[in-house]
Amino acid sequence: MVGLAEIEAARDLLEGVAVRTPMEESRWLSEMVGGEVRLKAENLQRTGSFKARGAYVRIARLSPEERARGVVAASAGNHAQGVALAARLLGISATVFMPEGAPIPKERATRGYGAEVVFSGQYLEDALVSAHEFAERTGAVLIHPFDHPDVVAGQGTVGLEILEQLPEVATVVVPTGGGGLLAGIALAVKAVRPDVRIVGVQAKDAAAYPGSLAAGRPTPLQVMRTMADGIAVGRPGDLTFAAVREHCDDVLTVSEDSLARAVLSLAERAKLVVEPAGAAAVAALLDRPGDFAAPVVAVLSGGNIDPLLLGKVIRHGMAAAGRYLNLHVTIPDAPGGLARLLTEVSAAGANVLEVAHERISPALSMDEVDVHLQLETRGSTHSETVLARLREHGYRVLE
């Protein structure tokens, strides 16, 4: 098992390689939680995620004979970049297996660091099988994304930094996939401050830990579906599961809507680009603001997101936050009817994104028309104000 001494040794090994990432104060989250909240910005780490820490520690400790055989890894993208960077820094060849549909920027960045990329399977577990087969066939050393003592020790250096940057921390909230980051942080923090509450957060539709903890052993998921590819891991590791079960206080789940709202909120309020997986801890704070004793540290585990996906996530987050309002409004089919409706919408302070008409419907009279409006509002309260104004002026409105 990994202990404090191993994590401190990993910190020494990472000196000059990993960035000591900033811990930003978050006033808007602090107001919501009712106490101090800080954001540990691992999205600003080299390669855009914490994964570079564990990958470098693991590869740097290979023997000369192992280095000569090269390394192989399986990853949806963040571990891939960490392995590729570490291999380049240490002069080692690297091959990375990625699941089909891995984000394009992560693939390109991995190739940019000099690794060979091979796509294999739908999920990370499929790519991991291919990586094992490659290792057996070629002699390359498999660099597991989370289930190895050196990897866990490397990720645990995040926990040491949290204690140094906020010694009075009471709660640490951590995005969780296979459990390497959660296990490492828990081992580091609990060794120094056993009173600190450590909470893992998983995407609801890709959450292997709650069922595994209930069963008392790592239990694989049959199906996963989430935008948070960085934490879409179908089975906890044996090493990480044991550490999480012993040292973590809770593992929570969050919905896709909550992840999208968190990404949007971090972009708007903190001016930080964070991928859905990396925003999972903030999603938990948004969902359950009263459940975390302050001071709270929310770890932002990564910022590698495809710009196209970022646009979709932001739109989804705005919808989840009540910033879009879709209405069907019945108006008289007469000159000026639509203009009067839009005047009321404007007076209510909403912005019209789309207008469509429907004249043929059993629900309409001969002299009526149904108008579909997509509006942009300032949030749920403003949406209710818009609806109330339209109804007060006699419009038949359906959401």
C-alpha positions, 0 to 999 in steps of 0.5 A: 500500500502507498503511504505518506513516505511514498507520496513525499518521494513522488513529490521530490521526483516531480520537482521541476516536472509537474506544476504546483497548481494554484488554489483559487478562492471561489466567492460565488461557491463560498456564498452558496456553501456558507463557508470558504471554498477553494478550487484546486486548478489541476486543469492548469497542470501540464497536459491539462490534467493531474494525470501527468503526475502519476504517469511521470512517477511510474515511468521515471522508476522503470529500470533501463531494461524496461525503458528500452522496451518502451511503454504502452497505455490505455486512456480516454485522453488525459492519461494518454497525454501524461504518458506521452509527455513523460515518455518524451521527457525520459526518451522512451517510446510510447504507444497509447490505445484509446477508445473509439470516440476519444476527444479529438484534442486529446488524441492530437495532443497525445500524438503531438507529444510523440506517442503512437495512438491506436483506437480500440473498442468503445470503452476504456476497459476495451482499450485496456485489454488491447494494451495488455495484449500489446504488452504481452506481444511486444514486451512494452511496459504497461502504464496503468491509468490508476491501479499502480502504487507509483501512479497513486503516489504521483496523484497523491502529491495533489493532496500534499499541495492542498494541505500546504495551500490550505492547512485548515481544510475540512473537506476535499471533493474529488472527481473520481473514475478509476480512483487513482486521484481519490485514493492518492489524495485520501492517503496523503491527506488522511496521513496528516489530517485524519479528521478531513472529510474526503469525498469522491464524485462520479457521473451518475451513469458511469458510477462504478464505486457506489455499487462496488463499495456496497458489494465489498469488491470491485464490480464492473458496470455493464453500460456507461453513458456520460459526457464526462469521458475522463471519469468513465471507468467501468471497474475500480482498480483493486489497489485503488478500491482498497484505498478508497474503501479504507480512507474515503468518507463518501462517494457521491454521484451527479447528473449530466445536467449538473455536470453541464451546469458546473462547466458553465458556472466555472467558465462564467464565474471562475473564468476557467475552462474545465472538462465535464469530468474535471467539474464533477466536484463543483457539480456536487457542491451545486447539487448539495451546497449544505452537505460540505463542512468548510473550508472546502477544496474542490479539485478541478481534475482536468481541462481538456475539452473539445471546443465543439463539445464545450459549446454543446455543454455550455448550451446544455448547462444554460438549459439546465440552469433555466436560461432557455425557455421554450414556449408555445403561445396561441395568438390571433391569426391577424395582422400585428398579432406576432408583433404584439407578442414579441413586444411583450416578450421584449418588455419582459427582458427576454431575448428571442432566439427562434420563432416558428408558426403552426396554423394546422392543428385540431387544438386551434380555431380557424382564427388562431395560430400557434407560435413556438418561441425559443427564448434566452432568459436570465434564469429560472426566476426570470423565466417565471416572470416572462410566463406570468407577463404573457398570461397576464396579457391574455396569451394561452401559453404552454411550456 
